[in-house]
Amino acid sequence: MARVIVLGSINVDLEIKVPVHPHLGEKVIAEEFSRFAGGKGANQAVAARGAGAQVHMVGAVGTDESGRAYLNRLSNLGIHLHVERHTDAPTGIAFITTEETGANTIALVHGANARVAVRALEAIRNPQPDDLLLTQLEIEPEAVIAGVRQAVEYGWRVVLNLAPYETLPADVIAAADPLIIREKELPLLEADGLEPQSIVVTRGKRGASWGDITVQATVVPEGQVVDTIGAGDAFCGVLAAALSKGLDRQSALEQALSASAARVRQYGAQPNPKL
């Protein structure tokens, strides 16, 4: 089984629950406060590990208590760590406001995520051509670009989650197999005139497609939707895990969509996420 190498962000999610999102200048009383493990990179790494993949995490945290707690968490989950610790930057933080419907708003402080260094990829022993790089755009684009190019040198498959959307060099997009993008952002990619080796388009409640294969999403009744945070990351991580096991596109999409549906039924972006 191929290894899944995740290059990406590690964030602490500070979430408050409110009846409804406040309007500008309005005050509402929050009902609950929680500190969760988050960050698109770490979320996807945890999802891939939960799906049975051998996972290596490349990222950065601060030397603060949050960073120490997070690294202990990832290590205890069996994820191999290649994470730098910075004394002059805090662990990344996401401030999340979630209303009763599960809809949320997020404000992000990059912190150490802005210091992610691709040289950590070189510390991964015995890179094998069947390994897989999974990355996304919650770290600096330059790190993603360098990471993808390093993966190409190693002969690794690249799974690129183009979220949040960023225009990347043509060779980086061309290396993606697949590139994962939300349907509403597909016109941006088309406008840039860039083509990956293959593309997975996520369509929310209508499922996802990969080339000529379309898989319907698992329907989650509105009353069972607890939290939408991390649903997309669960999709990406499990998709990468499925590919690392040699599954075909249909099976990989089915497993990824099932994981995404399961995620929205629980609080937080990861299983048992409290830090």
Stockholm file with secondary structure:
# STOCKHOLM 1.0

chainA/1-275         MARVIVLGSINVDLEIKVPVHPHLGEKVIAEEFSRFAGGKGANQAVAARGAGAQVHMVGAVGTDESGRAYLNRLSNLGIHLHVERHTDAPTGIAFITTEETGANTIALVHGANARVAVRALEAIRNPQPDDLLLTQLEIEPEAVIAGVRQAVEYGWRVVLNLAPYETLPADVIAAADPLIIREKELPLLEADGLEPQSIVVTRGKRGASWGDITVQATVVPEGQVVDTIGAGDAFCGVLAAALSKGLDRQSALEQALSASAARVRQYGAQPNPKL
#=GR chainA/1-275 SS CCEEEEECCCEEEEEEEESSCCCTTCCCCCCEEEEEEECHHHHHHHHHHHTTCEEEEEEEEESSHHHHHHHHHHHHTTCEEEEEEESSSCCEEEEEEEETTSCEEEEEECGGGGGCCGGGGGGSSSCCTTCEEEEESSSCHHHHHHHHHHHHHHTCEEEEECCSCCCCCHHHHHHEEEEEEEGGGHHHHHHHTCCCSSEEEECGGGCEEETTEEECCCCCCGGGCCCCTTHHHHHHHHHHHHHHTTCCHHHHHHHHHHHHHHHTTSSSSSSSCBC
#=GC SS_cons         CCEEEEECCCEEEEEEEESSCCCTTCCCCCCEEEEEEECHHHHHHHHHHHTTCEEEEEEEEESSHHHHHHHHHHHHTTCEEEEEEESSSCCEEEEEEEETTSCEEEEEECGGGGGCCGGGGGGSSSCCTTCEEEEESSSCHHHHHHHHHHHHHHTCEEEEECCSCCCCCHHHHHHEEEEEEEGGGHHHHHHHTCCCSSEEEECGGGCEEETTEEECCCCCCGGGCCCCTTHHHHHHHHHHHHHHTTCCHHHHHHHHHHHHHHHTTSSSSSSSCBC
//
